[in-house]
Amino acid sequence: MAAHGKIFVSYRRDDAPGDARSIYERLGRSFGEGNVFMDVDQLLAGQRFDRELDKALAECDVLIAVIGARWMDLMSEHARHGKRDYVRDEIAAALQRDIIVIPVMMGREANMPPLPVAEDLPENIRDLVLYQKHNIAHESFGRDAAHLIAALQSLLRKRRGPKHWRAIAVAGVSGPALTGVSLGYWTVIASQPIPPPPKVTDVTIALGPKPNPPAASAAVADTVTAEQKTLSAAAEPAPNVAGHWRDNWGITYDIEQEGDTFQYSASGPSCRVNGNNFQSSGRGTIRGRNVESRCSSSLPSRGYCSGTVFANGTEMRSTCNDTICGSFSSSLIKQ
């Protein structure tokens, strides 16, 4: 199952073992039991715990970091007593290898644990907060787990080697946008500020070093390159995004497009705790594969989104800023 990749489920036994087990079983059904590692199932009597963990980490393509309500307290407890923290070591190894890391927050829908703050984490795992998290609530476990699986399948299909993995993961956090829509989502996400998305014209990532231009012409070459990229983005025909879409938070969108402009309506779960579904609508423009939109919702709120449509025309990523829900990122798949 090399085309799908191997997944390592990292969790604390005194934090959310039952949730981790449920995630492991769902992933096993989708990706094959032999491609999902969880210590209690894969370790046999007589095996060296640390060596088998190291071996599994060296072979995996994705690490799922299951984080429950006690995750941070248990990490601090390990540090105070000078005990080896295997979970910390697992995450550090995954970050060092530059593979996909997904923090999965587990808890009650109205009391979801927040993603740890970088300053509160040991230095070797602070980059964990740079990866887009995924919430799985007890009340909607099946739906939320299905969204996690869909996101993994999408990322794994686009795998082009270890170095490209992280580029895709980062693009997923800061890229494509049509979700001036995802307006109303998680207050947890709103508490984690997200930097403005980079201006990109495609999702292609150059892996090799670029040749250095002659010193005398370097500035001119940079200017020409920037102009070429701008012209290329303007010349590229707008992709067809009209139709019905769904994002990883369960929000649905109906998009109508005319040339390089579009309008949409959306509905889905509100970012407010125990909030009802919200309604949203907005308009936007497409320039090449770059998308920008503005919207308003029934919360009431107003928002702005920017991002990129993937080349296949059936997937998008976006980063939004909303007057009520703050900054958050979303991924969409055409239905």
TIMI-418068 format. One record per residue (C-alpha): residue number from 0; chain; x, z, y. Coordinates in steps of 0.25 Angstrom, whole numbers. Layout:
BEGIN
+-----+-------+-------+-------+-------+
|  nr | kette |    c1 |    c3 |    c2 |
+-----+-------+-------+-------+-------+
| NUM |     A |     X |     Z |     Y |
...
+-----+-------+-------+-------+-------+
***
This chain:
BEGIN
+-----+-------+-------+-------+-------+
|  nr | kette |    c1 |    c3 |    c2 |
+-----+-------+-------+-------+-------+
|   0 |     A |     0 |     0 |     0 |
|   1 |     A |    12 |    -3 |     9 |
|   2 |     A |     2 |   -11 |    18 |
|   3 |     A |    -5 |     2 |    21 |
|   4 |     A |     6 |    12 |    22 |
|   5 |     A |     8 |    26 |    18 |
|   6 |     A |     1 |    38 |    25 |
|   7 |     A |     6 |    53 |    26 |
|   8 |     A |    -4 |    64 |    29 |
|   9 |     A |     3 |    75 |    36 |
|  10 |     A |    -5 |    88 |    37 |
|  11 |     A |    -3 |   104 |    38 |
|  12 |     A |    -9 |   111 |    26 |
|  13 |     A |   -13 |   122 |    34 |
|  14 |     A |   -20 |   113 |    45 |
|  15 |     A |   -29 |   102 |    39 |
|  16 |     A |   -26 |   100 |    24 |
|  17 |     A |   -40 |    96 |    21 |
|  18 |     A |   -41 |    86 |    32 |
|  19 |     A |   -27 |    80 |    28 |
|  20 |     A |   -32 |    79 |    14 |
|  21 |     A |   -45 |    71 |    18 |
|  22 |     A |   -37 |    62 |    27 |
|  23 |     A |   -27 |    60 |    15 |
|  24 |     A |   -38 |    56 |     6 |
|  25 |     A |   -45 |    46 |    16 |
|  26 |     A |   -31 |    39 |    18 |
|  27 |     A |   -29 |    39 |     3 |
|  28 |     A |   -42 |    31 |     1 |
|  29 |     A |   -39 |    21 |    12 |
|  30 |     A |   -24 |    19 |    10 |
|  31 |     A |   -21 |    23 |    -5 |
|  32 |     A |   -18 |    37 |    -9 |
|  33 |     A |    -3 |    33 |   -12 |
|  34 |     A |    -2 |    30 |     2 |
|  35 |     A |    -6 |    43 |     8 |
|  36 |     A |     3 |    55 |     7 |
|  37 |     A |    -2 |    70 |     8 |
|  38 |     A |     7 |    81 |     2 |
|  39 |     A |    -3 |    88 |    -6 |
|  40 |     A |    -6 |    75 |   -14 |
|  41 |     A |     7 |    68 |   -15 |
|  42 |     A |    17 |    80 |   -18 |
|  43 |     A |    19 |    83 |   -33 |
|  44 |     A |    24 |    96 |   -39 |
|  45 |     A |    39 |    97 |   -38 |
|  46 |     A |    41 |    87 |   -27 |
|  47 |     A |    49 |    91 |   -14 |
|  48 |     A |    38 |    92 |    -3 |
|  49 |     A |    48 |    89 |     8 |
|  50 |     A |    54 |    77 |     1 |
|  51 |     A |    40 |    71 |    -3 |
|  52 |     A |    35 |    72 |    11 |
|  53 |     A |    47 |    66 |    17 |
|  54 |     A |    46 |    54 |     7 |
|  55 |     A |    31 |    52 |    10 |
|  56 |     A |    34 |    52 |    25 |
|  57 |     A |    45 |    42 |    23 |
|  58 |     A |    35 |    33 |    17 |
|  59 |     A |    23 |    34 |    25 |
|  60 |     A |    18 |    25 |    36 |
|  61 |     A |     8 |    34 |    43 |
|  62 |     A |     8 |    50 |    45 |
|  63 |     A |    -6 |    56 |    47 |
|  64 |     A |    -3 |    70 |    54 |
|  65 |     A |   -16 |    78 |    51 |
|  66 |     A |   -17 |    88 |    62 |
|  67 |     A |   -27 |   100 |    61 |
|  68 |     A |   -30 |   112 |    70 |
|  69 |     A |   -19 |   120 |    64 |
|  70 |     A |    -8 |   109 |    64 |
|  71 |     A |    -1 |   113 |    77 |
|  72 |     A |    -1 |   128 |    74 |
|  73 |     A |     5 |   126 |    60 |
|  74 |     A |    16 |   118 |    66 |
|  75 |     A |    19 |   129 |    75 |
|  76 |     A |    19 |   139 |    64 |
|  77 |     A |    29 |   131 |    56 |
|  78 |     A |    38 |   131 |    68 |
|  79 |     A |    37 |   146 |    70 |
|  80 |     A |    40 |   149 |    56 |
|  81 |     A |    51 |   139 |    54 |
|  82 |     A |    44 |   132 |    43 |
|  83 |     A |    45 |   117 |    40 |
|  84 |     A |    34 |   109 |    46 |
|  85 |     A |    31 |    98 |    36 |
|  86 |     A |    20 |    92 |    45 |
|  87 |     A |    29 |    92 |    57 |
|  88 |     A |    40 |    85 |    48 |
|  89 |     A |    31 |    75 |    43 |
|  90 |     A |    26 |    70 |    57 |
|  91 |     A |    40 |    70 |    62 |
|  92 |     A |    45 |    61 |    51 |
|  93 |     A |    33 |    52 |    53 |
|  94 |     A |    36 |    51 |    68 |
|  95 |     A |    51 |    49 |    65 |
|  96 |     A |    47 |    37 |    56 |
|  97 |     A |    38 |    31 |    67 |
|  98 |     A |    26 |    29 |    57 |
|  99 |     A |    12 |    31 |    61 |
| 100 |     A |     8 |    45 |    64 |
| 101 |     A |    -7 |    49 |    66 |
| 102 |     A |   -10 |    63 |    70 |
| 103 |     A |   -24 |    66 |    63 |
| 104 |     A |   -31 |    77 |    70 |
| 105 |     A |   -41 |    85 |    61 |
| 106 |     A |   -52 |    95 |    65 |
| 107 |     A |   -66 |    97 |    69 |
| 108 |     A |   -72 |    86 |    78 |
| 109 |     A |   -74 |    96 |    89 |
| 110 |     A |   -61 |   103 |    87 |
| 111 |     A |   -50 |    92 |    84 |
| 112 |     A |   -36 |    97 |    85 |
| 113 |     A |   -28 |    90 |    96 |
| 114 |     A |   -16 |    82 |    94 |
| 115 |     A |    -4 |    91 |    96 |
| 116 |     A |     3 |    90 |   110 |
| 117 |     A |    17 |    84 |   109 |
| 118 |     A |    23 |    96 |   116 |
| 119 |     A |    18 |   105 |   105 |
| 120 |     A |    24 |    97 |    94 |
| 121 |     A |    39 |    98 |    89 |
| 122 |     A |    47 |    87 |    95 |
| 123 |     A |    48 |    79 |    82 |
| 124 |     A |    33 |    77 |    81 |
| 125 |     A |    29 |    76 |    95 |
| 126 |     A |    27 |    61 |    94 |
| 127 |     A |    15 |    64 |    85 |
| 128 |     A |     6 |    65 |    98 |
| 129 |     A |    10 |    50 |   101 |
| 130 |     A |     2 |    45 |    89 |
| 131 |     A |   -13 |    43 |    91 |
| 132 |     A |   -21 |    54 |    83 |
| 133 |     A |   -33 |    53 |    75 |
| 134 |     A |   -44 |    64 |    74 |
| 135 |     A |   -51 |    67 |    61 |
| 136 |     A |   -63 |    76 |    63 |
| 137 |     A |   -69 |    84 |    51 |
| 138 |     A |   -83 |    79 |    56 |
| 139 |     A |   -79 |    65 |    55 |
| 140 |     A |   -68 |    64 |    45 |
| 141 |     A |   -72 |    52 |    38 |
| 142 |     A |   -74 |    43 |    51 |
| 143 |     A |   -61 |    49 |    57 |
| 144 |     A |   -53 |    47 |    44 |
| 145 |     A |   -58 |    32 |    43 |
| 146 |     A |   -53 |    30 |    57 |
| 147 |     A |   -39 |    35 |    54 |
| 148 |     A |   -39 |    26 |    41 |
| 149 |     A |   -43 |    14 |    50 |
| 150 |     A |   -32 |    17 |    60 |
| 151 |     A |   -22 |    18 |    49 |
| 152 |     A |   -26 |     5 |    42 |
| 153 |     A |   -25 |    -2 |    56 |
| 154 |     A |   -11 |     4 |    58 |
| 155 |     A |    -6 |     1 |    44 |
| 156 |     A |   -10 |   -13 |    45 |
| 157 |     A |    -2 |   -15 |    57 |
| 158 |     A |    11 |    -9 |    51 |
| 159 |     A |    23 |   -17 |    54 |
| 160 |     A |    34 |    -7 |    50 |
| 161 |     A |    37 |     7 |    54 |
| 162 |     A |    42 |     4 |    68 |
| 163 |     A |    29 |    -3 |    71 |
| 164 |     A |    20 |     8 |    66 |
| 165 |     A |    22 |    17 |    77 |
| 166 |     A |    21 |     6 |    87 |
| 167 |     A |     7 |     3 |    81 |
| 168 |     A |     4 |    18 |    82 |
| 169 |     A |     7 |    19 |    96 |
| 170 |     A |     0 |     6 |   100 |
| 171 |     A |   -12 |    13 |    93 |
| 172 |     A |   -12 |    24 |   103 |
| 173 |     A |    -9 |    17 |   116 |
| 174 |     A |   -14 |     3 |   113 |
| 175 |     A |   -26 |    -6 |   113 |
| 176 |     A |   -39 |    -3 |   120 |
| 177 |     A |   -53 |    -7 |   120 |
| 178 |     A |   -57 |     7 |   120 |
| 179 |     A |   -60 |    10 |   134 |
| 180 |     A |   -70 |    14 |   124 |
| 181 |     A |   -65 |    25 |   116 |
| 182 |     A |   -68 |    33 |   128 |
| 183 |     A |   -73 |    45 |   123 |
| 184 |     A |   -64 |    50 |   112 |
| 185 |     A |   -57 |    62 |   108 |
| 186 |     A |   -54 |    73 |   118 |
| 187 |     A |   -43 |    76 |   109 |
| 188 |     A |   -37 |    63 |   112 |
| 189 |     A |   -40 |    65 |   127 |
| 190 |     A |   -31 |    77 |   127 |
| 191 |     A |   -19 |    69 |   123 |
| 192 |     A |   -15 |    60 |   134 |
| 193 |     A |   -11 |    46 |   130 |
| 194 |     A |    -1 |    37 |   138 |
| 195 |     A |    -6 |    24 |   144 |
| 196 |     A |    -5 |    13 |   134 |
| 197 |     A |     6 |     3 |   136 |
| 198 |     A |     3 |   -11 |   140 |
| 199 |     A |     4 |   -20 |   128 |
| 200 |     A |     1 |   -34 |   125 |
| 201 |     A |     1 |   -33 |   110 |
| 202 |     A |     4 |   -24 |    99 |
| 203 |     A |    16 |   -31 |    94 |
| 204 |     A |    28 |   -22 |    93 |
| 205 |     A |    42 |   -28 |    94 |
| 206 |     A |    50 |   -20 |    83 |
| 207 |     A |    64 |   -26 |    86 |
| 208 |     A |    73 |   -24 |    98 |
| 209 |     A |    72 |   -34 |   109 |
| 210 |     A |    84 |   -42 |   114 |
| 211 |     A |    90 |   -37 |   127 |
| 212 |     A |    89 |   -47 |   138 |
| 213 |     A |   101 |   -50 |   146 |
| 214 |     A |   103 |   -39 |   157 |
| 215 |     A |   102 |   -48 |   168 |
| 216 |     A |    88 |   -53 |   164 |
| 217 |     A |    82 |   -41 |   157 |
| 218 |     A |    73 |   -37 |   169 |
| 219 |     A |    68 |   -52 |   170 |
| 220 |     A |    66 |   -52 |   155 |
| 221 |     A |    58 |   -40 |   155 |
| 222 |     A |    49 |   -45 |   167 |
| 223 |     A |    47 |   -58 |   159 |
| 224 |     A |    43 |   -51 |   146 |
| 225 |     A |    33 |   -42 |   154 |
| 226 |     A |    27 |   -54 |   160 |
| 227 |     A |    26 |   -62 |   147 |
| 228 |     A |    19 |   -50 |   140 |
| 229 |     A |     9 |   -50 |   152 |
| 230 |     A |     6 |   -65 |   151 |
| 231 |     A |     5 |   -64 |   136 |
| 232 |     A |    -5 |   -53 |   137 |
| 233 |     A |   -13 |   -61 |   147 |
| 234 |     A |   -12 |   -74 |   139 |
| 235 |     A |   -16 |   -68 |   126 |
| 236 |     A |   -31 |   -70 |   123 |
| 237 |     A |   -40 |   -57 |   123 |
| 238 |     A |   -43 |   -53 |   109 |
| 239 |     A |   -58 |   -53 |   104 |
| 240 |     A |   -62 |   -38 |   104 |
| 241 |     A |   -77 |   -40 |   105 |
| 242 |     A |   -84 |   -33 |    94 |
| 243 |     A |   -86 |   -19 |    88 |
| 244 |     A |   -75 |    -9 |    87 |
| 245 |     A |   -72 |     5 |    82 |
| 246 |     A |   -61 |    15 |    86 |
| 247 |     A |   -54 |    26 |    78 |
| 248 |     A |   -63 |    36 |    85 |
| 249 |     A |   -76 |    30 |    80 |
| 250 |     A |   -80 |    24 |    94 |
| 251 |     A |   -86 |    10 |    92 |
| 252 |     A |   -85 |    -2 |   103 |
| 253 |     A |   -93 |   -14 |   105 |
| 254 |     A |   -84 |   -24 |   113 |
| 255 |     A |   -89 |   -37 |   120 |
| 256 |     A |   -78 |   -46 |   125 |
| 257 |     A |   -77 |   -58 |   135 |
| 258 |     A |   -63 |   -64 |   136 |
| 259 |     A |   -54 |   -53 |   141 |
| 260 |     A |   -64 |   -43 |   145 |
| 261 |     A |   -73 |   -34 |   136 |
| 262 |     A |   -84 |   -24 |   137 |
| 263 |     A |   -88 |   -13 |   127 |
| 264 |     A |   -97 |    -2 |   123 |
| 265 |     A |   -92 |    10 |   114 |
| 266 |     A |   -98 |    23 |   108 |
| 267 |     A |   -92 |    34 |   100 |
| 268 |     A |   -88 |    48 |    99 |
| 269 |     A |   -85 |    55 |   112 |
| 270 |     A |   -72 |    62 |   115 |
| 271 |     A |   -80 |    75 |   119 |
| 272 |     A |   -81 |    86 |   109 |
| 273 |     A |   -94 |    85 |   102 |
| 274 |     A |   -98 |    73 |   111 |
| 275 |     A |  -108 |    62 |   107 |
| 276 |     A |  -104 |    48 |   106 |
| 277 |     A |  -101 |    41 |   119 |
| 278 |     A |  -104 |    27 |   124 |
| 279 |     A |   -93 |    19 |   132 |
| 280 |     A |   -92 |     5 |   138 |
| 281 |     A |   -82 |    -2 |   146 |
| 282 |     A |   -75 |   -15 |   149 |
| 283 |     A |   -61 |   -20 |   148 |
| 284 |     A |   -51 |   -32 |   148 |
| 285 |     A |   -42 |   -38 |   137 |
| 286 |     A |   -28 |   -44 |   141 |
| 287 |     A |   -21 |   -49 |   129 |
| 288 |     A |   -23 |   -38 |   120 |
| 289 |     A |   -23 |   -27 |   130 |
| 290 |     A |   -36 |   -21 |   133 |
| 291 |     A |   -41 |   -12 |   145 |
| 292 |     A |   -55 |    -6 |   147 |
| 293 |     A |   -63 |     4 |   155 |
| 294 |     A |   -75 |    11 |   150 |
| 295 |     A |   -85 |    22 |   153 |
| 296 |     A |   -92 |    31 |   143 |
| 297 |     A |  -104 |    40 |   142 |
| 298 |     A |   -96 |    52 |   141 |
| 299 |     A |   -95 |    49 |   153 |
| 300 |     A |   -81 |    44 |   155 |
| 301 |     A |   -72 |    32 |   159 |
| 302 |     A |   -60 |    26 |   152 |
| 303 |     A |   -49 |    16 |   152 |
| 304 |     A |   -43 |    10 |   139 |
| 305 |     A |   -31 |     1 |   137 |
| 306 |     A |   -25 |    -5 |   124 |
| 307 |     A |   -23 |   -17 |   115 |
| 308 |     A |   -30 |   -25 |   105 |
| 309 |     A |   -23 |   -28 |    92 |
| 310 |     A |   -20 |   -42 |    89 |
| 311 |     A |   -30 |   -42 |    77 |
| 312 |     A |   -41 |   -40 |    88 |
| 313 |     A |   -48 |   -29 |    79 |
| 314 |     A |   -40 |   -17 |    83 |
| 315 |     A |   -37 |   -10 |    97 |
| 316 |     A |   -30 |     2 |   102 |
| 317 |     A |   -33 |     9 |   115 |
| 318 |     A |   -29 |    20 |   124 |
| 319 |     A |   -40 |    25 |   134 |
| 320 |     A |   -41 |    35 |   145 |
| 321 |     A |   -55 |    41 |   147 |
| 322 |     A |   -60 |    50 |   158 |
| 323 |     A |   -66 |    60 |   148 |
| 324 |     A |   -58 |    58 |   135 |
| 325 |     A |   -44 |    56 |   141 |
| 326 |     A |   -34 |    47 |   134 |
| 327 |     A |   -36 |    42 |   120 |
| 328 |     A |   -32 |    30 |   111 |
| 329 |     A |   -41 |    22 |   101 |
| 330 |     A |   -40 |    11 |    91 |
| 331 |     A |   -51 |     2 |    88 |
| 332 |     A |   -55 |    -8 |    76 |
| 333 |     A |   -64 |   -19 |    77 |
| 334 |     A |   -76 |   -17 |    68 |
+-----+-------+-------+-------+-------+
***
